[in-house]
Amino acid sequence: MISRYGRREDAMDLTGQTIVIAHPSADLYGSDRMMLETVEGLVSAGAEVVVAVPVDGPLIPHIRAQGASPVVLETLVLRKSLMSLRGAFSIVAQSGRSIRRIGSFISRYRPSVVYVSTISIPWWPVVARLRGCRVVVHVHEAEGHVRPVVRLLLVLPLLFSSAVIANSRYTIDVLSQSLQRKGSRALLVYNGVSGPSSVVTLRETVADPVRLIFFGRISHRKGVDVAIDTVAELRRRGRRVSLDVVGAVFAGNEAYAQAVESRILDQGLHDSVRMRGFRDNIWSSVDEADIVLIPARLDESFGNTVIEAVLAARPSVVSAMPGLLEAGDGYDSVQFVAPDDTGQIATAVETIIDNWSSWSSRAAHDRARALERHAPRRYQDEVIAAIAGTAAAGQPSPQRNPPPIPS
């Protein structure tokens, strides 16, 4: 039994321990919500939890609601915008300030463990380990598409970690290409995903317009423009569909959002595609949808959105990227397509529409599987065991081989 702030009776006992969590954002997307699950588990185990984030944002009140203490501490966060000559100078300038601030922060709170929830804040594991802390790094990134030297630079701070958690086998594979020893000893913990408390049943008969939804970060990587092009293609085929886009861009990527808006107007889709903006709770939006589109065009370490679609009992059309394949493995309501292929996505949507009874039945059955496989309580227990140092390294959980990438 878990209360909002109280102890869970069967939880590991971390009473008296102060644990610092370092996190790179204050948003409410996939890795942010996984961090909140970690906070809930640690607080339930009796730990005093302090969460350091570099900026203020919607994540802050959720941290407080879990019974932890949020602190805004501006430190270096590696972002795509820094991958340039000018960005390199900025990294050097920010690094000195970050090292001093992290050192002072650790001296103030004297944590027994520092949990770093990403590889994009590189100075946290280095400084924390040099200050004598146990350091656990949770890797949510699998940048298999970038140059090997860049991948190596991204993961070098893991050499200062006491333990590494990875969110998928694919993440471990990519990590092992750069740091084989760290990859071989990484602990595999599949994400625990909280679904809706109840599900609005799909329509018995799908009717025009068929309601599609994309939810998540608005970015080129996530393929929002591909989802919009899919609507245009389906209209050319005589299908009446609509698309809700739920999410927002990250700071500095506003040009992509403007390009998306222009794309909608240029293709005459202003009456079919609605940009809904960021929503803290996506479930009411998903309840109104028939089919979920997940058209990512670059590597995904793991697909929380795939699991969220399954938990909402909605059939989905998903890019066959390694991490997404791994997330959707074993779910009959997930249809994989070649990445960046509007024609395949449109055909997959038509397949679901034309066989609606079968696909809606599959979605209902898959929800029950996902509730067990990705239960937040299981995730919390496994992550807390890694943080406390009681988990066995190099023994990832069993998982079936994912389906092949469509040609």
Backbone torsions as a table, in degrees:
resi	resn	phi	psi	omega
1	MET	NA	128.7	180.0
2	ILE	-116.7	122.9	172.7
3	SER	-93.7	175.0	-175.2
4	ARG	-61.2	-41.7	179.7
5	TYR	-120.4	-10.0	-168.4
6	GLY	-84.3	177.1	179.9
7	ARG	-79.1	145.2	169.3
8	ARG	-91.6	132.2	-170.0
9	GLU	-59.6	-35.7	-176.4
10	ASP	-97.3	11.6	-177.1
11	ALA	-76.6	153.6	172.4
12	MET	-59.5	143.8	-176.2
13	ASP	-91.4	111.9	176.5
14	LEU	-116.8	23.8	-179.0
15	THR	-56.8	133.6	178.2
16	GLY	89.9	-8.5	179.9
17	GLN	-95.2	137.4	172.7
18	THR	-101.3	125.4	-179.2
19	ILE	-121.9	126.1	176.5
20	VAL	-97.0	131.8	173.1
21	ILE	-109.5	125.7	174.9
22	ALA	-104.0	124.8	-175.3
23	HIS	-133.0	145.5	-170.1
24	PRO	-88.3	-3.5	-176.7
25	SER	-149.9	173.4	175.2
26	ALA	-125.3	34.6	179.0
27	ASP	-94.1	-171.4	179.2
28	LEU	-133.9	55.4	176.3
29	TYR	-106.9	-161.4	-169.5
30	GLY	-54.8	-60.7	-176.7
31	SER	-67.4	-28.1	176.7
32	ASP	-64.3	-43.7	-179.6
33	ARG	-70.4	-32.0	174.8
34	MET	-65.6	-38.6	177.0
35	MET	-62.2	-39.1	177.7
36	LEU	-63.6	-36.8	176.0
37	GLU	-62.9	-40.0	177.4
38	THR	-63.1	-43.5	177.6
39	VAL	-58.0	-47.3	-178.5
40	GLU	-59.5	-42.7	179.8
41	GLY	-64.6	-42.2	-179.8
42	LEU	-66.3	-43.1	178.1
43	VAL	-63.5	-40.1	177.4
44	SER	-62.5	-28.4	178.9
45	ALA	-85.0	0.5	175.1
46	GLY	96.8	1.9	-177.6
47	ALA	-76.6	152.2	168.2
48	GLU	-88.2	119.2	-172.1
49	VAL	-115.4	127.9	175.5
50	VAL	-118.7	127.9	-177.3
51	VAL	-112.7	119.7	178.2
52	ALA	-99.7	124.0	176.4
53	VAL	-126.2	152.7	-173.7
54	PRO	-80.2	-16.3	-178.2
55	VAL	-144.3	165.5	172.0
56	ASP	-80.0	156.9	179.7
57	GLY	173.6	-175.9	-174.5
58	PRO	-65.5	-15.9	178.2
59	LEU	-69.0	-30.1	-171.9
60	ILE	-55.3	-52.7	-179.2
61	PRO	-63.3	-27.9	177.8
62	HIS	-70.1	-35.8	176.0
63	ILE	-62.4	-45.5	178.7
64	ARG	-62.4	-40.6	-178.6
65	ALA	-62.2	-25.5	177.6
66	GLN	-83.8	-4.4	178.4
67	GLY	92.3	14.0	177.6
68	ALA	-105.0	171.2	-178.0
69	SER	-110.1	112.5	177.1
70	PRO	-83.0	142.6	176.2
71	VAL	-134.8	128.6	175.8
72	VAL	-86.3	116.0	-178.9
73	LEU	-133.1	107.5	-175.6
74	GLU	-72.6	115.5	177.7
75	THR	-138.2	170.1	-177.8
76	LEU	-64.0	128.8	171.4
77	VAL	-122.8	122.5	-179.5
78	LEU	-74.5	121.5	178.1
79	ARG	-130.8	162.1	-178.3
80	LYS	-57.1	-34.5	-177.9
81	SER	-63.8	-17.1	-179.9
82	LEU	-90.1	-4.5	-176.9
83	MET	-84.5	64.3	178.4
84	SER	-155.6	173.6	179.2
85	LEU	-61.9	-44.5	177.3
86	ARG	-63.3	-39.2	178.8
87	GLY	-63.3	-34.9	179.4
88	ALA	-62.8	-40.6	177.0
89	PHE	-64.2	-38.7	178.7
90	SER	-64.7	-40.1	178.5
91	ILE	-60.1	-44.1	179.9
92	VAL	-62.7	-44.9	-178.5
93	ALA	-64.4	-41.9	-178.8
94	GLN	-72.5	-27.2	-174.5
95	SER	-62.8	-45.5	-179.3
96	GLY	-60.1	-46.2	178.9
97	ARG	-63.3	-40.7	-177.8
98	SER	-63.4	-43.3	-179.2
99	ILE	-61.0	-44.4	-179.8
100	ARG	-65.0	-45.1	-177.3
101	ARG	-65.9	-42.7	179.3
102	ILE	-64.4	-43.0	179.0
103	GLY	-59.5	-45.2	179.0
104	SER	-64.5	-39.6	-179.9
105	PHE	-62.7	-45.6	-179.8
106	ILE	-66.3	-38.6	177.6
107	SER	-62.6	-34.9	-178.7
108	ARG	-70.6	-46.2	-172.7
109	TYR	-94.7	-19.9	178.5
110	ARG	46.6	59.6	-178.6
111	PRO	-73.2	151.9	173.2
112	SER	-80.1	-28.8	179.2
113	VAL	-139.4	140.3	169.3
114	VAL	-113.6	119.5	179.9
115	TYR	-103.1	114.6	-178.2
116	VAL	-103.0	115.9	-167.0
117	SER	-91.7	23.3	178.7
118	THR	-174.8	165.1	174.9
119	ILE	-94.8	3.2	-175.5
120	SER	-86.6	0.2	175.0
121	ILE	-120.0	78.5	-162.7
122	PRO	-67.3	-25.5	-174.8
123	TRP	-82.9	-16.2	-179.9
124	TRP	-61.3	-52.8	-179.7
125	PRO	-64.5	-33.2	-178.8
126	VAL	-65.9	-54.2	-176.3
127	VAL	-66.6	-41.9	-178.0
128	ALA	-62.7	-42.1	-179.6
129	ARG	-68.1	-39.9	178.8
130	LEU	-66.7	-22.4	175.5
131	ARG	-87.6	5.2	173.3
132	GLY	90.1	12.6	-179.6
133	CYS	-87.3	152.1	165.2
134	ARG	-72.8	132.6	-174.9
135	VAL	-122.0	120.8	176.6
136	VAL	-115.4	122.0	180.0
137	VAL	-108.9	127.6	178.7
138	HIS	-102.0	112.9	-175.4
139	VAL	-91.9	117.0	177.9
140	HIS	-109.3	2.0	-175.0
141	GLU	-111.1	143.4	173.9
142	ALA	-139.4	84.0	-175.0
143	GLU	-87.9	64.4	-177.8
144	GLY	-68.5	-17.7	-175.9
145	HIS	-88.3	-9.9	-176.6
146	VAL	-89.6	166.3	-178.5
147	ARG	-62.3	144.8	-177.9
148	PRO	-53.5	-38.3	-178.3
149	VAL	-67.0	-35.1	177.6
150	VAL	-68.9	-43.2	177.1
151	ARG	-57.6	-42.7	-179.2
152	LEU	-63.0	-45.1	-179.8
153	LEU	-62.2	-36.4	-179.5
154	LEU	-64.7	-36.0	-173.5
155	VAL	-100.2	-4.1	-179.4
156	LEU	-54.9	-38.1	178.3
157	PRO	-59.9	-17.4	177.9
158	LEU	-65.6	-17.1	176.5
159	LEU	-62.6	-19.3	179.1
160	PHE	-94.8	1.9	-177.5
161	SER	-83.2	148.5	172.3
162	SER	-83.6	-32.0	179.2
163	ALA	-152.9	151.6	179.2
164	VAL	-124.2	131.3	172.9
165	ILE	-108.4	138.6	176.7
166	ALA	-124.4	146.9	-174.6
167	ASN	-91.4	-0.5	177.1
168	SER	-164.6	164.2	174.3
169	ARG	-65.1	-36.2	179.3
170	TYR	-62.4	-41.7	176.8
171	THR	-58.9	-42.7	178.4
172	ILE	-64.1	-41.3	179.5
173	ASP	-61.5	-44.9	-179.8
174	VAL	-66.6	-42.2	177.6
175	LEU	-60.5	-41.7	-177.0
176	SER	-65.2	-26.1	177.6
177	GLN	-64.5	-26.9	-179.4
178	SER	-102.6	-44.3	-179.3
179	LEU	-129.8	86.6	-172.0
180	GLN	-60.7	-40.3	-177.3
181	ARG	-65.6	-43.8	178.5
182	LYS	-65.7	-39.7	178.9
183	GLY	-63.9	-40.7	-177.8
184	SER	-68.3	-23.3	-178.3
185	ARG	-103.6	3.1	-178.9
186	ALA	-68.7	146.0	178.0
187	LEU	-93.9	124.4	178.1
188	LEU	-86.1	119.5	175.3
189	VAL	-131.5	108.2	178.0
190	TYR	-68.7	144.1	-176.9
191	ASN	-57.6	139.8	170.0
192	GLY	-93.4	124.7	-171.5
193	VAL	-119.2	125.1	177.7
194	SER	-84.6	122.6	178.1
195	GLY	-96.0	-175.3	177.4
196	PRO	-68.4	149.8	179.5
197	SER	-66.6	-28.7	174.5
198	SER	-146.3	160.4	-175.0
199	VAL	-119.3	133.3	171.5
200	VAL	-80.2	119.9	-176.0
201	THR	-61.7	141.9	176.5
202	LEU	-61.2	153.4	176.9
203	ARG	-60.2	140.5	178.9
204	GLU	-63.1	-38.0	178.1
205	THR	-126.3	123.8	-179.7
206	VAL	-73.9	131.0	-175.3
207	ALA	-124.9	159.6	179.1
208	ASP	-73.1	140.5	-8.1
209	PRO	-79.9	147.4	172.9
210	VAL	-71.7	130.8	-170.6
211	ARG	-99.2	110.3	177.7
212	LEU	-97.5	155.6	176.7
213	ILE	-142.4	140.8	166.8
214	PHE	-118.3	131.4	173.6
215	PHE	-136.2	141.5	-177.9
216	GLY	140.5	-167.7	-179.4
217	ARG	-66.1	135.4	177.3
218	ILE	-85.5	104.9	-177.4
219	SER	-158.7	160.7	175.7
220	HIS	-58.1	-40.1	-178.4
221	ARG	-59.1	-39.5	-177.1
222	LYS	-81.8	-10.6	172.6
223	GLY	75.5	34.6	178.9
224	VAL	-60.3	-39.1	178.3
225	ASP	-63.0	-31.7	177.1
226	VAL	-66.4	-40.9	177.6
227	ALA	-61.6	-40.3	179.2
228	ILE	-66.3	-42.8	177.6
229	ASP	-63.2	-31.1	177.6
230	THR	-64.8	-40.1	176.8
231	VAL	-61.0	-43.9	178.7
232	ALA	-61.7	-41.8	179.5
233	GLU	-65.2	-42.1	178.4
234	LEU	-64.1	-36.7	176.9
235	ARG	-65.4	-38.7	177.3
236	ARG	-63.5	-28.1	178.6
237	ARG	-85.4	2.7	177.3
238	GLY	87.6	14.4	179.6
239	ARG	-95.1	134.2	175.6
240	ARG	-92.6	111.0	-179.1
241	VAL	-135.4	157.9	171.1
242	SER	-128.9	159.6	-179.6
243	LEU	-136.4	126.3	169.9
244	ASP	-100.9	128.5	176.7
245	VAL	-108.8	113.4	-175.5
246	VAL	-112.9	113.3	-179.3
247	GLY	154.0	-179.1	-178.7
248	ALA	-145.5	163.5	177.2
249	VAL	-82.2	159.6	171.6
250	PHE	-84.9	157.7	-177.4
251	ALA	-55.7	132.1	-179.6
252	GLY	97.3	-8.1	-179.0
253	ASN	-113.0	24.5	-176.7
254	GLU	-63.3	-27.8	-179.9
255	ALA	-61.5	-35.4	178.9
256	TYR	-67.0	-40.1	178.5
257	ALA	-62.3	-39.2	178.2
258	GLN	-66.2	-38.1	178.5
259	ALA	-65.0	-36.6	177.4
260	VAL	-64.2	-45.6	177.9
261	GLU	-59.1	-42.6	179.0
262	SER	-64.9	-37.4	179.8
263	ARG	-62.7	-41.1	179.5
264	ILE	-61.4	-45.5	-178.9
265	LEU	-68.8	-43.1	-177.7
266	ASP	-61.6	-31.7	-178.6
267	GLN	-96.0	7.7	177.4
268	GLY	65.0	37.2	-175.2
269	LEU	-108.1	15.7	-175.6
270	HIS	-61.4	-23.5	178.9
271	ASP	-92.5	-3.9	-176.4
272	SER	-117.0	-25.1	-177.6
273	VAL	-116.4	125.1	-178.6
274	ARG	-119.3	123.4	177.2
275	MET	-87.4	106.9	-172.1
276	ARG	-89.0	-12.6	-178.8
277	GLY	78.3	-178.6	-179.4
278	PHE	-72.9	139.1	174.0
279	ARG	-132.1	128.2	179.3
280	ASP	-58.3	-42.8	179.3
281	ASN	-115.1	114.9	-174.5
282	ILE	-87.2	-10.5	-165.3
283	TRP	-68.1	-34.6	177.7
284	SER	-64.7	-33.7	176.9
285	SER	-69.2	-42.3	179.9
286	VAL	-67.6	-35.0	178.0
287	ASP	-56.6	-31.8	-177.2
288	GLU	-83.7	-6.7	-174.5
289	ALA	-97.7	159.7	175.0
290	ASP	-101.8	-41.2	-173.3
291	ILE	-137.5	138.3	178.6
292	VAL	-99.8	133.5	174.7
293	LEU	-106.0	130.2	178.0
294	ILE	-130.7	80.5	-169.3
295	PRO	-97.6	39.7	-177.2
296	ALA	-55.0	143.1	-178.5
297	ARG	-113.3	-8.3	176.1
298	LEU	-124.4	170.0	-174.7
299	ASP	-50.5	137.9	170.8
300	GLU	-123.1	130.5	-179.4
301	SER	-70.6	-36.8	177.3
302	PHE	-160.2	151.3	-174.0
303	GLY	-107.3	83.9	175.4
304	ASN	-57.3	-37.5	-178.7
305	THR	-64.0	-31.3	175.7
306	VAL	-62.3	-47.3	-179.6
307	ILE	-65.6	-38.8	179.0
308	GLU	-63.6	-38.5	176.2
309	ALA	-63.1	-42.4	179.2
310	VAL	-65.0	-43.9	-180.0
311	LEU	-63.9	-27.1	176.9
312	ALA	-86.2	2.3	179.9
313	ALA	58.1	44.4	176.1
314	ARG	-117.6	131.5	172.8
315	PRO	-64.5	150.2	-176.0
316	SER	-136.5	154.5	173.7
317	VAL	-116.5	121.2	-165.1
318	VAL	-130.5	137.2	173.4
319	SER	-63.1	137.6	-176.5
320	ALA	-84.9	61.3	171.9
321	MET	-89.9	149.9	-172.5
322	PRO	-50.3	-49.1	-178.4
323	GLY	-67.1	-33.3	177.6
324	LEU	-72.4	-38.7	175.1
325	LEU	-59.1	-41.5	-179.2
326	GLU	-66.3	-41.1	179.1
327	ALA	-65.1	-40.4	-175.4
328	GLY	-88.1	-0.1	-179.2
329	ASP	-58.6	126.9	175.6
330	GLY	91.8	-2.6	179.3
331	TYR	-103.8	118.5	-174.4
332	ASP	-75.0	-14.5	-178.6
333	SER	-91.2	3.8	179.7
334	VAL	-103.2	122.2	179.6
335	GLN	-110.7	120.6	-177.0
336	PHE	-93.0	143.5	179.7
337	VAL	-136.0	160.8	176.9
338	ALA	-64.0	136.9	-179.7
339	PRO	-60.7	144.9	174.0
340	ASP	63.5	25.7	-178.7
341	ASP	-116.0	93.7	-177.1
342	THR	-59.9	-39.0	-179.5
343	GLY	-61.7	-44.1	178.9
344	GLN	-65.4	-40.1	179.7
345	ILE	-63.1	-45.2	179.9
346	ALA	-61.2	-41.6	178.9
347	THR	-65.0	-38.8	178.5
348	ALA	-64.4	-40.6	177.0
349	VAL	-62.1	-42.6	179.0
350	GLU	-62.9	-37.8	178.2
351	THR	-59.6	-43.3	178.9
352	ILE	-66.4	-44.6	-179.1
353	ILE	-60.2	-44.2	-174.5
354	ASP	-77.5	-12.4	177.9
355	ASN	-129.1	46.8	-169.4
356	TRP	-59.0	-44.4	-177.3
357	SER	-59.5	-44.1	-179.5
358	SER	-65.0	-46.4	-176.8
359	TRP	-69.6	-36.8	178.3
360	SER	-67.8	-34.5	176.6
361	SER	-66.6	-42.8	177.5
362	ARG	-59.1	-43.5	-178.1
363	ALA	-61.2	-40.2	179.4
364	ALA	-64.7	-40.6	179.9
365	HIS	-70.6	-37.4	-178.0
366	ASP	-65.5	-31.4	-178.7
367	ARG	-57.6	-42.1	-178.8
368	ALA	-63.2	-38.5	178.6
369	ARG	-65.4	-43.6	-176.5
370	ALA	-66.7	-34.7	179.3
371	LEU	-59.1	-33.6	179.6
372	GLU	-85.3	-47.1	-173.9
373	ARG	-65.7	-35.6	-175.4
374	HIS	-117.8	36.1	179.0
375	ALA	-63.2	128.8	178.5
376	PRO	-55.6	-35.2	-179.3
377	ARG	-63.1	-41.0	177.4
378	ARG	-62.3	-45.9	179.3
379	TYR	-58.5	-47.4	-178.9
380	GLN	-59.6	-45.1	-179.0
381	ASP	-61.2	-42.2	-177.1
382	GLU	-71.2	-39.6	179.1
383	VAL	-68.9	-41.7	179.5
384	ILE	-63.9	-37.0	176.4
385	ALA	-62.0	-38.6	177.8
386	ALA	-68.0	-42.2	179.5
387	ILE	-63.2	-40.5	-178.7
388	ALA	-78.8	-12.5	178.2
389	GLY	85.5	21.1	-178.4
390	THR	-105.7	-1.9	-180.0
391	ALA	-86.2	150.6	179.4
392	ALA	-89.2	128.4	-179.5
393	ALA	-78.3	154.9	174.3
394	GLY	70.8	19.4	179.6
395	GLN	-128.1	68.7	-177.6
396	PRO	-66.6	153.9	-180.0
397	SER	-64.3	148.4	-180.0
398	PRO	-67.3	147.1	177.7
399	GLN	-153.8	139.2	177.8
400	ARG	-67.3	157.2	175.4
401	ASN	-66.9	132.4	-179.9
402	PRO	-69.5	159.5	179.6
403	PRO	-66.7	158.2	-178.9
404	PRO	-70.3	157.8	176.4
405	ILE	-72.3	129.0	178.9
406	PRO	-61.7	146.1	178.5
407	SER	-91.2	NA	NA
